[in-house]
Amino acid sequence: MKSCSIGGGLLMSGVLLIGGVLAIAMFAFAGVQPAHALSCKLITATHSARTHAKAAETSQALAVQTAQDLQRTRGWSEMTLSSFQVPGDPFWKAVRPNGVPSKAKLEPDIVTPQVYTTCFTGVVVPYVCTTGTSACGK
């Protein structure tokens, strides 16, 4: 049977103490976020209409409404929207399983600081638009 010297015991206690302090610090920093931390979510909205302009307008309005709902749900006091390009999202995925074909895309895309809208001709309705925005709040 081996015996431990007092110096070795103190060294081991010091190592355990430092390790414990480091572990507590890691958990504290990893688990706590500042109250002003920014949180973001990508929002996409697709809408159709008889005119290109109306499809774009309603798609953008739906994206903004969804962002406002998110703001209320998350309790954000502040929110910013930033345009984010997303691919067109056809309703009839059985007819367009690979997304919107290039011949159906309408140019140019509609880009503002808050939303990015891509429009295309629909399968059943004349026009469809998909809008993307990144909603960030705190």
C-alpha positions as CSV (number, residue, x, y, z in Angstrom):
1,M,0.0,0.0,0.0
2,K,1.3,3.4,-1.0
3,S,1.1,6.5,1.2
4,C,0.5,10.0,0.0
5,S,2.6,12.9,1.2
6,I,0.9,16.0,2.4
7,G,2.5,18.1,-0.4
8,G,0.9,15.8,-3.1
9,G,-2.5,16.1,-1.4
10,L,-2.3,19.8,-1.4
11,L,-1.3,19.8,-5.1
12,M,-4.3,17.5,-5.9
13,S,-6.7,19.7,-4.0
14,G,-5.4,22.8,-5.8
15,V,-6.0,21.1,-9.2
16,L,-9.5,20.1,-8.2
17,L,-10.3,23.6,-7.0
18,I,-9.0,25.2,-10.2
19,G,-10.9,22.6,-12.3
20,G,-14.1,23.3,-10.4
21,V,-13.8,27.0,-10.8
22,L,-13.2,26.7,-14.5
23,A,-16.2,24.4,-14.9
24,I,-18.4,26.8,-13.0
25,A,-17.1,29.7,-15.2
26,M,-17.8,27.7,-18.4
27,F,-21.4,26.9,-17.4
28,A,-22.0,30.5,-16.3
29,F,-20.7,32.0,-19.6
30,A,-22.4,29.3,-21.8
31,G,-25.7,29.4,-20.2
32,V,-26.2,33.1,-19.7
33,Q,-26.9,35.5,-22.5
34,P,-27.0,39.2,-22.1
35,A,-30.5,40.7,-21.9
36,H,-29.8,42.7,-25.0
37,A,-28.9,39.7,-27.1
38,L,-30.3,39.9,-30.7
39,S,-32.4,37.0,-32.0
40,C,-33.3,36.5,-35.7
41,K,-35.6,34.4,-37.7
42,L,-36.0,34.0,-41.4
43,I,-39.5,34.6,-42.7
44,T,-40.9,33.6,-46.0
45,A,-44.3,34.3,-47.4
46,T,-45.9,33.2,-50.6
47,H,-49.1,34.7,-52.1
48,S,-50.9,34.6,-55.4
49,A,-53.1,37.0,-57.3
50,R,-54.5,37.9,-60.7
51,T,-51.9,40.6,-61.2
52,H,-48.2,40.6,-60.7
53,A,-48.4,43.8,-58.6
54,K,-51.1,42.4,-56.3
55,A,-49.2,39.1,-55.8
56,A,-46.1,41.0,-54.8
57,E,-48.0,43.4,-52.5
58,T,-49.9,40.7,-50.7
59,S,-46.8,38.5,-50.3
60,Q,-44.9,41.4,-48.8
61,A,-47.7,42.3,-46.5
62,L,-48.0,38.7,-45.3
63,A,-44.2,38.6,-44.5
64,V,-44.5,41.9,-42.5
65,Q,-47.6,40.6,-40.7
66,T,-45.8,37.4,-39.8
67,A,-42.8,39.4,-38.5
68,Q,-45.1,41.5,-36.3
69,D,-46.8,38.4,-35.0
70,L,-43.3,37.0,-34.2
71,Q,-42.4,40.2,-32.4
72,R,-45.5,40.0,-30.2
73,T,-44.9,36.3,-29.5
74,R,-41.3,36.7,-28.5
75,G,-42.0,39.9,-26.6
76,W,-39.4,42.0,-28.6
77,S,-39.5,45.7,-27.8
78,E,-37.5,46.4,-31.0
79,M,-37.4,44.6,-34.3
80,T,-35.7,45.2,-37.6
81,L,-36.4,43.6,-41.0
82,S,-33.7,43.0,-43.6
83,S,-34.3,41.7,-47.1
84,F,-33.3,38.1,-47.6
85,Q,-33.4,36.4,-51.0
86,V,-35.3,33.1,-50.9
87,P,-36.3,30.9,-53.9
88,G,-39.8,31.1,-55.3
89,D,-42.0,28.6,-53.4
90,P,-44.6,27.1,-55.8
91,F,-47.9,26.0,-54.3
92,W,-48.2,23.0,-56.7
93,K,-45.1,21.0,-55.7
94,A,-46.5,17.9,-57.4
95,V,-46.4,19.8,-60.7
96,R,-43.2,21.7,-59.9
97,P,-41.2,19.3,-57.7
98,N,-37.9,21.0,-58.5
99,G,-39.1,24.5,-57.7
100,V,-39.9,27.3,-60.1
101,P,-38.6,26.7,-63.6
102,S,-36.5,29.5,-65.1
103,K,-39.0,30.1,-67.8
104,A,-41.7,30.9,-65.2
105,K,-39.6,33.5,-63.3
106,L,-40.6,37.1,-63.7
107,E,-37.8,39.7,-63.7
108,P,-36.7,41.9,-62.0
109,D,-37.0,40.8,-58.4
110,I,-38.4,43.4,-56.0
111,V,-35.8,44.4,-53.4
112,T,-36.2,46.9,-50.6
113,P,-34.1,47.2,-47.4
114,Q,-36.8,45.2,-45.6
115,V,-38.0,42.5,-48.1
116,Y,-36.8,40.6,-51.1
117,T,-39.6,39.4,-53.4
118,T,-39.3,36.9,-56.3
119,C,-42.3,36.4,-58.6
120,F,-43.2,33.8,-61.2
121,T,-46.2,32.6,-63.2
122,G,-48.4,30.2,-61.4
123,V,-49.9,26.8,-62.5
124,V,-53.5,27.6,-61.6
125,V,-53.3,31.4,-60.8
126,P,-51.6,33.9,-63.1
127,Y,-49.0,35.2,-60.6
128,V,-47.3,34.0,-57.5
129,C,-44.7,35.8,-55.4
130,T,-42.5,34.7,-52.5
131,T,-41.0,37.2,-50.1
132,G,-38.1,36.8,-47.8
133,T,-37.1,38.8,-44.8
134,S,-34.9,38.4,-41.7
135,A,-36.6,39.6,-38.6
136,C,-34.3,40.4,-35.7
137,G,-35.4,41.7,-32.4
138,K,-34.6,42.1,-28.7
